[in-house]
Amino acid sequence: MENQRESPLQQRKKRRVILFPLPLQGHINPMLQLANILYGKGLSITVIHTNFNSPNTSNYPHFDFCSIPDGLLEVGASTSDVIALVTLLNVNCVVPFRDCLAKLLSNVEEESIACLITDAVCHFTQAVADSLKLPRIVLRTSSISSFLAFAAISLLHEKGFFPIKGFHFLSDLGSEAPMPEFPSVRVKDIPLIETRDAEKFYQLLMSMMSQIKASSGLIWNSFQDLEQDALPALERDFRIPIFPIGAFHKYFPASSSSLLTQDKSSISWLDKQAPKSVLYVSFGSIAAVNEAEFLEIAWGLANSGVPFLWVVRPGLVRGFEWLEPLPKGFLEMLDGRAHIVKWAPQQEVLAHPATGGFWTHNGWNSTLESICEGVPMICQPCFGDQLVIARYVSHIWRVGLHLEKRLERGEIETAIRRVILEAEGQEMRDRIMQLKEKVDVSLRQGGSSYQSLESLISYIESF
Ligand code: UDP
């Protein structure tokens, strides 16, 4: 009788999902955004998280959080070798994660746990979920097209080209040649990541791929219109339900899962600048440069004559705390034309009317956030999927300029002027505005992301 008085929404509240992000900024953000989306659809949320890069739980009073001991800091793991970090996480977390999940499953009273949603990179969670008979859905936090390039690497690996034979084979082809198995990108765009032990990278990739195939579904922070070619290929190779429901951050106001404090002076400074006049510069939470590169960037920005808002994250310049390598009087010389912060409220910056371009490392979140605000890009990919994303931005969607040569102040100055001041930049802006319109349509009732989210919710409730 009790149930008859409940609305469908109240009945839905009785299902809970358990989420487990990879503890890196570019992975925490979309996972917590997804949690907010699912909560908005009536599901209860528990987030299991590591102590390493633990999220700021006070920003999410509507979620439950459980932390697990990961032992990562104790062994000196850091984001300077992401592959080593992630490989270790996939070993260290198995027991504490299983214990935590088993406890949550045994504690359930009124609500029933529908499924687990974990980052694709945390491949160990599939075996844990299987052992506890809980369905696992995967969130992949990059673009579908760059994921297919990773899948192509694993094909090359299966054929014996990697790690050693592959480098010879591929360099024989020439760096401008199309990548075998994935001709949309060139050999030089192959999404490699530097690590102490190259074989670990391929092992990680293979485990990620096989455990995605073993999962109950795959969620994407991307949208159908952007990935028209990639989606059919993905559906052919991965025969599990696929849900492109992005862009996540557009479902609600700016999110607050930042590990660093966002400097709000970015916005008050932007308020004083002319429309579309400012270049926003940020290379995300992991990429680093050396001192010489940093100085080329600084002089390229200064010599361009364009106003700029520059995120210099502590640790961005290897071997330095923060701005020490800048010449004395650098900022004073620019006389208010520049503003430097340690970390910015990026989504607000990109949405600000004064922002005219984004010099980015092409992390997927940054790229998607730029697309969602119609801001053309200068692409400075550093590693992994960023190389493929930069190729798509510059040559397939044609909404950015790829800085391919080594960092040099003259090249930088020219690129900035082309994007902010010249007709070419305006053409890129027109094209990216069309993509912005497409993402807006996809999120409205009846749009592709909207429908895909409805299917995801029904799917979760069917468990
Ligand atoms: N970000 C931010 N403030 C900054 C720079 C970045 O809030 O000053 C956010 C940005 O909005 C994005 C995330 O950090 O959501 C970076 O993710 P991305 O995938 O672009 O790059 P990663 O940090 O993983 O290399």
Residues whose N, C-alpha, C, O or C-beta is under 5 A from the ligand:
A	BS01	UDP	Q25 G26 N29 S282 F283 G284 S285 I286 V311 W343 A344 P345 Q346 Q347 G363 W364 N365 S366
